[in-house]
């Protein structure tokens, strides 16, 4: 018996019943349970890639048939906007957008028809593939009486409402599988299953019934049909173009040798690779989840014995079939099932569960980056003229950020809960997330014949990795204060907290990165002041400050709960006190160092003018928070990130408060301070500066501070803050002069 042996085996396995739920639930609850499963998250990724592939093909078809009329409409609207609003670029741009909306909506409708087409073709696999598999395994015959008794007992063990029909395949069929319509699944067992060892036969039956309990019987056939559906839909633009060229008497080969079709071919191959990779991930992870669920509450001996025998047979056959069919040969990439050795490796773990691997991170980054441009175009088409018009620029970051948080970020949080002793985000996963995001930006669907924006390739992936690292730190913090015994009963609460925190991080990172990429393109002469544009000069610094404050309060609250739990347990009272006292001392020391440097330089700043003085005040407050974070991580490694998430904003707020008090006492009649902006801007700037160092800090090994460090680190914080503030005062590179 293991920790998996609980009264709720489905929850213990990390999967959910989507067909045979113990209680009736609505579509929203079913979708929530699906996303809490690693396989369910990969299903969502797969559907997202399919939608993008269909939209891409639809966009090319639109350009073939309506491209000239769309371009003419855009030109006419541009000329008319210039005539109506001479000299007013903003009003003219808004009018031009409204004028061209009919053409833009037509393009969106054609693109979405491509998405609908690929889903319809994939859904056809739900009807064709199961019937084909049942026909190939036939003629089918009823299972022996003993096998049916084992099946009835398994139904009771797993709490299934639907009783699957058990049949035996014809002689020569070796692979068990489950098919059939919803509510009437059919489990096909190999011929002669009753002659197998009792434990082995029961392990096969429980594994297939676990698929029914997980509700993935129908979805597996969808996953197997996606590659063919994607190929068919992506071929439509090429075929329609070839037909048009033949009608006009133009050589098709010469017409296809164009940069645009080269870009289309490259992006099509990228999408096909993504569809194949995610579909394989879905098919393999569902087998692992069925294994885990089938041994929940019982011995693993039968299943591991069966897998060991399958592994021996596989290796013996591979020795006679050459390098291509070898167990670790190239053909293993095409396998729909994980190898028996890999399945045994998962089952032998003390607490078996599926972790979010680096391919999940890579595909998540790729899907998110590819979706940015289509979502932006859709928002520009649908939102103007509605109450949501002010959020046109936010919509891409919001949609993509929530998607990335739901399909990958929440899985990282579940990994942290299941294994609190390890850091759930490896360097490989972080690199894969960044590489996938960069590849998605390079393979964007807009202007496929033009060169990519290299500044976006450099900025957006780094921002996404920063959000992922911060999310992982908070996941570790949450895992340390929630008792494992309460985790399974509160899995829905975990999902909601993980989604809210991770979505806030991803949305903020994407919005900031997109704006910074735009600033570096439009304002190349600004140099280092770029870093202040999404910070102290950001138009949405108030909302950024709210997010920073929200995350800081979460980190502080979880820190207080962890300290209380340590006092109640076996933790040393002195050690527990230092968990909160050391960050507080470093924060106060950094505040003191910054204020001292500002006081020394007060006469020099008076000559720079009041506006420049306020800029330096806000930058100095943000720099104080950055130094506090660096000082904590210098002695604790990445373990210093958790206290740093609340100590750094605290440092910034305290510094800002003191400077605000000083400025308010010296205001003249012609000077004014926007109080909300004065306090919010430094926190927004702290988020930007902290992002610059977050990835290196997250990769540091965690360690406990030495006793002497408790007294030296506050001194280091004070000295570092004073030094950085003095350096900022003596340079004007951060002063924005447009």
N, C-alpha and C positions, 0 to 999 in steps of 0.2 A: 504494500500500500504506500502511496506517495501523497504529496500535497495535492495531486490531481484528484484524489479520491474524495470528492465532495458530493453533496446532494444535488448539485447543479452541474453536471459534467460538461454541458455545452458551454457554459460560461467559463469553466475551468480551462477548456481548450482554446479559448479566445475566439470562438466562432459563434454563430447565431443561427437559430432556426428561422428561416424565412418562409417556409411552407407549413411546417407542422408546429407552430408555436403553441405553447401551453395555454395561452390566453389570446383572445382576439385582439388584434391591434390594427391601427390604421396605417396608411402608407408612410406617414412621417416616422412612426416608430420603427417600421421595418427598414426604412432607409438608414435610420440611426444605428440599428443593430448591424446592418451591412457594413457601414463605415468603420465600426469598431473592430471588424475582422480584418486581418492582414490581406486575406484573399479578396474580401469585399472592396477594400481600398484599391487593389490592383484592378478589379473589375471597373471601377470608376475611372481609373487611369486609361484603361483600354477603350472605354466608350468615349472619353475625351479625345484620344488620338483619332478615333474613327470620325468623330464630328469635324475635327480639323482637316482631315484628309478629304472628306466630302466637301467642306466649304472651300478648300483650295481648288479642287476640280471645278466646282461651280463657279468660282471667280474667273477661272480661265475660260470657261464656256461663255460667261457673260461678256468678257472682253472680245471674244470672237464674233459674237452676234450683235452686241450692243455697244461695243467700245467706241465707235465713231460718234454715235449719237450722244453717249455719255460725255465724251470730251467736248463736243460742240456745246452741250448744255452748260458745262462748266465754264467755257470761254464766254458764252453769251452772258451768263450771270456775273462773271467778273467784270465785263465791260459795263454792264448796267449798274453794278454796285459802285464802280468808280465814277459814273456819271451822277448818281444820286447823292453820294456822300464824298465829295472831293475833299481830300485832306484829312478825313476821319477814317483811319484804317480799321479801328475797332468796329464802328457801326457798319462800315462797308463789308467787313468780313462776316458779321452776323447776318446781314441781309443776303449776302452771297450764299451762305450755308442754307438759309431758308429757301432761297430760290432753287437751289440744286437738290433739294430734298427728294422730289419725286424720282429723279434719276438715281440718287443714292439708295433709296428704298428698293428700287427695282434690282440694283446690283446685290443688295443684301438678301432679297427674296430668292434670287437665282443661286447665290452661295448657299443659303440654308436649304434649298432644294437638293443640293449635292449632299449635304449632311443627312437629310432624310433618306436619300437614295441608298447611301452606304448602310444605314441602319436597317432599312427594309431588306436589302440583300442579305445582310448578316442574320436578320431574323428568319429568313428563309431556311437557314441552316438548322434552326430549331425544329423544323418539320422534316427536312430531308435527311440529315445525318443520323438521327436516332433510328429512323426506319431502315436506313441502309445498314446500320450496324446490327439491328435485330435480324435482318434478312441474311446477312453474311454468317451470323452465328447459328442460323437455323439448319435443319428444322428443330424447333425448341420443344422440350418435353417437360412435364411437371417434375419438380424436385422430389427426391425420395422422402419418405415420411419422417425419418430421423432428422434430415436437414430442415424440414419444415418446422419441427419442434424447436430446434435451435433458433430458427428465425423468429418464432413466436416469442421465445424468451428474450431475444435481443430487442424486439419491439417494446417489451415491457421495461427492459433495463434503460433504454434510451428515451422512454416516454413519448414514443411516436403516436400521433393520432391516426396517421395513415398506415395501413398494414401493407407493405409492398408484396407484390406477387413474386414468388421464387420459381425460377425455371432453370433447366439445365440446357447447355448448348450442345451442339452436335459434336461427335468425336473429332478430335484434332483442334478444337478451339480451346486456347489456354488462358485467355485474358478475361477475368470477370469484369463486368461493367454494369451500370445502372442507366436505364432509359425510361421512356414512357411519358405520358402527359401529366400535368400537375394533378395531384390527388390520386393518381393511379400508377405509381412507379413500378417498374419491372426490373428485378435484379437477376441478371444472367450469370450463372455460375459455370465453371468449366465442367466438362463431362467427367463423371467419376469422382466428384467432390466428396461423396460419402465414403470413398475408399481411402481418403487421406487420413492422416493422424487427426484425432478428435480436436485437439487444441488448434491445429493449423486450419482445419475446416471452419471452426467457429471464428477464428481470427479473420478469415476471408469474409464471412457473412457480416461480422460486426463492422468491418471496414466499409463494406458497401452500404450498410444501413447508416453508417455515420455520414455518408454523403447525403442521404435522404434527410437526416436530422439537421445537417448544415444548410439544406435548401439550395445546393449548388448543382442539382441534377440537370436542370434545364440550362443553366448559365454555362456549363462546360461546353455544350454544343454550340452556343453562341461564340465562345472563345475560339473554338476550332474552325469556325467559318469566317472569321474576320479577315484573314489574310487574302482569301479568294475575293471577298467582297471589296476590299480595298483596291486590289489589282483591277477589278472590273470597273470601278468608279473612276480611278485615276486614268484608265485607258480611254474614257469617253472623250475628253478634250482632244487627244491625239487622233482618234478615229474620226471625230467630227471635222477636224481641221483637214485631215487627209481627204475626206469626202468632198469638202468644199474646194480643195485644190484640184481634185480630179474633175469636178464640174466645170471649173474655169480653164481646164486644159494645162495646168501648171504641173511641172514635175514635183511629185511629193517629196522625194529625197532632197532635192535642192531647197525646197521650202522649209523642211524641218531642220536644215543646217543653219540655225540662227541662235544667237546668244540666249534669246528668251526661252527656246525649247531646251537648250542645255541647262539653264537654271531650273526649268520645270522638271527635267529628268533627275537632276541632283536632289531636289527637294522631295520628289516622289520616292526615290530610293531611301531617303532619310525617314520618311513616314512609314514606308514598308518595313524598314528595319525596326522602327519603334513598335509597330503593330506586332511584328513577330516576337520581339523581345518581351513585351508585356503579356501577350497571349501565352507564351511559354512560362512566364512567371506565375500567371494565374493557374495554369494547369498543374504546375508542380506544387505550388503552395497549397492547393486544395487537397492534394494527396497527403501532405504533411498534417494538415488540420484534421483530416479524416483519421489518420493514424493516432493522433493525440486523443481525439474524441473516442475512438474505439477502445483504447486501453484505460480510459478514465474510470476509476473505481474498481479496477481489476488488474490482474497480473499482466505484464507485458511479454511473458515468456512465449506464448503461442505466436504472436505477431513477429517478435524478433527471430524465433526459430524459422518461420516461414521466409522472412527476408534474408536470413543467413543462407538458407538453401537456394533461394533465387539468386543471391550474389555468387555462390559457387557455380551454379549452372551458367550464369552469365559469363563468368570468367573462363570457364572451360570452352564454351562456344566461341568466345572472342579469340581464344588462342588459335583456333582453326579457321577463322574468318578474316584474318588479316588486320592491318593497322586501322582501316577505316571503321570496322565494327568492333574494335577493341573497347573494353569497358571505359577507358579514359580517352578514346580516340575522337576524331572530329565528329563522328556521327552522334555522339552523346549530346551535342548541342541541339540536335533536331528532336530529341526525345521529349515526349509529352509528360513523362513521369520522371521524378527524381530517381537516381540510382538506388538500389537496395542498401548500399553502404551508407549513402547520405541519409536515408530514412532511419536506419539504425542509429546513426550518429545523433540525430535529433531526439530519438526516443530514449537514448541512454543518458541524456542530460538530467541533472537532479530535478529541474523544473522545466519540462519540455514546453517550448513555445517558439513561435516564429518571430524572428527579429526583422526589422526593416534593414535590408541589405543595401549595398552600394548601387546595384542596378535600379532599385526603387528610387533612390536619390537622383540618379542620372536621368531616368525617364521623367520624373517629376519636374526637374529643372528644364528639360527639353520641352515638355508639354506646356509649362508655364510661359516660357519665353516665346514659343510659337503662337500662343493664344493672345499675347499682348496686342499685336497689330489688328487681328480680326475683331477683338472685343472693342478696341478703340474705334474702329470704323463703325461697328454696330452702335456704339454709344453716340458717335457724332451724327448718325442717321436718325436714331430713335428719340434721343433726349431733347434736342432743341425744340422750343415751343411748349415744353412741359414744365411742371414745377421742379423736375430734376435737372433742368438745363445747367445750373451752376456746377453740377458734379460730372460733367462730361470728361474732364481731365482725370478725375479720381476714379472713374468707373473701371478702367483697365486694371489698375493696381488693386482695387477692391475685389473684383471678380477673380483675378488670377491669384491674389494673396489668399483668399478664402479657400480656393480650390487646392492650392499647395498645402495649406494647413490641414485641410480635411483628409487628403489622401496620403500624406506622408508625415506631417508634423505630429498628428495625433498618435501615429504608430510609434514614433520615437518616445513619446510620453508613456505609452503602454510598456515599451521595453524598459524604461526607467523604473516603472512600478514593479515589473516582474523580476528585475535584477538590480536592486538599488545599489549594489556594491560596485558596479561598473559604470563607466561613462558611455551612454548609449550612442554617441555619435563619434565614429572613428574618423581618423584623418582620411581614410580612403573614401568614406561616404561623403565627407565634406568636399573633397576634391571632385568626386563624381557629380555632386550637386552643382558645383561651379562650372564644370566642364559641360554638363548637359545644358545649363542655362546659356553658356556662351555659344554652344552649337545651335541652340534654338534661335538666338539673335542673328547668327550668321545665316541661318536658313529661313529667314523671315519670308512671308508670303507676299509682301508688298514690294513692288518694283524689283522683281526677281532678276532683272538684267543689270541693275545698278550695283555699285560696290557697297559693302556694308558700312555702318557707322561704327568705326573702331573704338571711339570713346565709350559708346554704349556697351560694346563687347567687354571692355575693361572694367566698367563701373557696375553694371547691373549684376553680373554674377558674384562680384565681391560683396555687394549689399545683401544678396540672397543668402550667401554663406554666413554673413554676420547675423542675420535674423535666425538662421538655423542654430548657430552656436549659442545665442542668447536663449532660444527656446529650450535647448538641451540643459543649460544651466538651471533654468527655472523648473524644468522637469525633475532634475535631481533634487532640487529644494523641496518640491511638492512630495516626491517619493519619500523623503526623509521624515516627513511629519505625518504621513498617513500610514496607519498600521496595516501591514499586509493582510491581516485577517478581515479588515473592513473593505479591502480593495474590491473584491468581486461583487459585493453587495452594493457598491457605489460606482460601478463601472460607468454608468450613465453620467454621474457627476464628473468623473474623471474626463470623459469625452468632452463635456461642455466646457470645463476649465481649460483643457488642452486646446480646444478649438478657439476659444476666445483669446487666450494668450498668444498662441502661435499665429492666428490670423492678424492680430494687432501688429505683431512684429513683421510679418511678411508684407502686409499692406503698407505699413510705414516705410519699410526698406525699399519696396518697389517704387513708391511715389517719390521718395527722396532721390533714388538713383536715376529715375527717368528725368526728373528736373535737373539734377546735376549734369547728366549727359547733354541735356538741351543747353544749359548755361555754358558748358565748355565749348559747344559748337558755335553759339551765337556771340559769345563774349570772349574771344581768344586772348584779348589784351589784358584781362582782369588778373590773370596769373593766380597766385595763392589765395586771393580773395574769393575764388570759386567756393572755397570751403565755408564761407560765411553766407553764401546765397541760400542754401537750404537750411541754414541755422538762424543766426540773429537777424538776417534780412529776409527770412522766409515769410510769405503772406499767410501761411498756416502754422506759424510757430506755436500759437496757442493750443491747437489740437495736438501737435507733437509733444508739447509740455504736459498735456493731460495724460497722454500715453506713457511718457516717462514717469510721471508721478504715480500712475496706476501700477506699473510694473515695480516701482520702488516700494510701494506699500505692500504689494504681494510678497516681495522678497523679505521685507522687514517682518511682516506678519508670520511668515513661515519660519523665519529665524527665531522669533520669540517663542513660537510653539515648539521648535526643536530644542531650544534651550530649556524650556519647562519640562519637556519629556526627558531630557538628559538629567535634570535635577531629580526627577521622580525615579529614574532608573539607576544605573550603575555609574553614570558619568560623574567625574570629579566636579565639585562645586566651583573650584578655582578655574578649571578648564572651561566650564560652561560660562562663567562670568566673562572670561577673556574673549569668547566668541562674539559678544556684543561690545565689550569695552574696548578692544583693540580697534575695530573699525571706527568707533565713535572718537577715540583719541586721535586717530589719523585724520579724520574729518576736521576736527577742531584745529589740529596743527596746520593742516593745509589752508584753512580759513585764515589763521593768524599769519602765515607766511605770505599769502596773497595780499592781505590788507596792509601788511608792513611794506611790501614792495610798492603798492599803490600810494601809500603815504609818502614814501621817499620821493616818488616821481610826480608829486602833485603839481609842482611849479612848471615842470616840462609839459604836462598835459594841459595846463591852463592856456599855454600859448597855441596849442593845436586847435582850440575851439571847443564849444560845448558839445556839438554833435559828435565829433571825434572822441571826446572824452567818454560819452555814453557808450560808443562802440567798444572802446577799450575796457570799460567797466564790465560789459556783458561778456566779452571774450575772456577777461581775467577770471570771472566767476566760473565760466565753463572750463577754463584751464585748471582751476583749483580742483574741480571734480575729477578731471582726467588724472591729475597727479595723485589724488587719493586712490583711484582705482589702480594705477600703476604701482603705488607703494604697497598696497595689500597683496597684489599678485607677485611682487618681487620676493616675498617671503613665503607665500602659500601656493604659488603656481596657479593653476586654474581653479583651485579651491578658494582662492581669493575673489573670484568673480561673483559668487553668491553674496557675500557681505558687501562687495563693491557695488552691486546693483542698487543698494539702498544708501550706502555711505557716500557714494559719489554725488547723486542728486542732493543729498542732505548738505554736502559741502557747498555745492553751487547755490542752493537756496539761502544758506546762512551768509555766504559771501555777498550775494545780491541784496539781502536784507540790510546788512551793515552799510554797503555802498549807497543804497537807496536812502537810508536815514541821513547820511552825510550830504548827499546831493539835495535832498529836500530842504535842508537847513541853509544851503547856499544859493538857492534859486533866485534869480532876478525876475523882474516883471516881464522881460521879453523871452524868458526861457520856460519850457514846459516839458514834462515827462509823462509819457503814456505808461501808466502804472502797470497795466496788465502785460503790455509788451516788454516792459523792463524786467519783469520777473519771468515771463514765459520764454523770451528769446535765449537766455543763457542755457535753459534746460534743452531747448531744441538744438543749440550749438553743441552741448555736451553729448547729445545722441550722435551727432556727426563725428565729433572727435573720438568718441569711444568706439565708433565703428571702424576707425582707422587701425586700432590696435586690438580689436576683439579677436580676430582669427589667430594671430600669434599667441595671445594669452590663453585662448581655449585649447591650444595644442601643447601647452606646458604641462609637465607632470604635476599632479597634486601632491602636496606635502604639508606637514605640520610645522608651524613656526617654532624656531628655537627660542628658549627663554629670554635670551638677550635681545631677540628681535622685537619683543613686546615694548621695549623702551627705545630701541633704535629706529623702528619704523615711523613713529610719529615725528621724530626729528628729520628723518628722510623726507616725509611728506611736507613738513614746513619748509625745508631747504629747497626741495624741488618746486614747490608752488611759488616761492619767492623768486627763484631763478627764472622760471618760465614767464612769470608776470613781468619781470624786469626786461626779459628779451622781447616780449610783445610791445612794451612801452617804447623801446628804442628802435623799433622798425615800423614802417607804415605799410607793410605788404598785406595786412589784413584790412586796411581801410578801403572801403569800396568807393571808387571814383569812376562812374560810368561816363 
